[in-house]
């Protein structure tokens, strides 16, 4: 009787597990379908895309459509500009936000909680409201049509400070910090030699978020980068829509190739994130 109950329980568990796997598979396919169909459109001509029903299999014009993109915009130059901006902002954000997060999490000073609440309040302000003041500052400094007009304002953000503060508050034992202080370590050395290695998962996660956000940013680069030679990729792709007759195959080809580096970077950071979590689990 016990054996029958055990087999029944195992059967129920298997059915439940199978249902979860099927649900995850369906969700994964639904998430990947837009990217797949973008690739399909990037391999087709306009007349094929406008067919009813539309094609759902790749065509043979991926190279031709991409050559049209290269004839219309400086694709690789814009991609390099996007990489410089995204990489610089990501590195700066990781350093400055983690330093501020460590300060709010482990150091004591007057007005700390009030200052942290004020930083959180800025997250409720829509970014569009700061567009005119930021533009005025950039023009006053003479930074228009320079990449630093996009890099400098994005070097630190409230979410990054909040994320690193919460992670360090829970993930850094106070005993280790006290022991380091007894050994004569300065606050910065404790941050650099202890806090940073112990919070790599937080760095990887924040790096993914910041890099993807900056890479996909359109409004602010459009405002301050008017010279085509300094256009980021998202701004440059906008020029593909200026033709009288929109070539959807060309537009989707440019969008597809602009997305590929982002996916590669995401996969690399994601692997680092998983490895860091596993190392932390083994150490503990």
Secondary structure, DSSP 8 states (H G I E B T S, - for coil): -HHHHHHHHHHHHHHHHHHHHHHHHHHHHHHHHHHHHHHHHHTS-HHHHTSSS---S--S-HHHHHHHHHHHS-HHHHHHHHHHHHHHHHHHHHHHHHHHHHHHHH---TTHHHHHHHHHHGGGS-GGGGHHHHHHHHHHHT-TTSTHHHHGGGS--HHHHHHHHHHHHHHS-HHHHHHHHHTT--HHHHIIIIIHHHTHHHHHHHHHHHHHHHHH--HHHHHH--SGGG--HHHHHHGGG-SSS--HHHHHHHHHHHHHHHHHHHHHHHHHHHHHHHHHHHH-
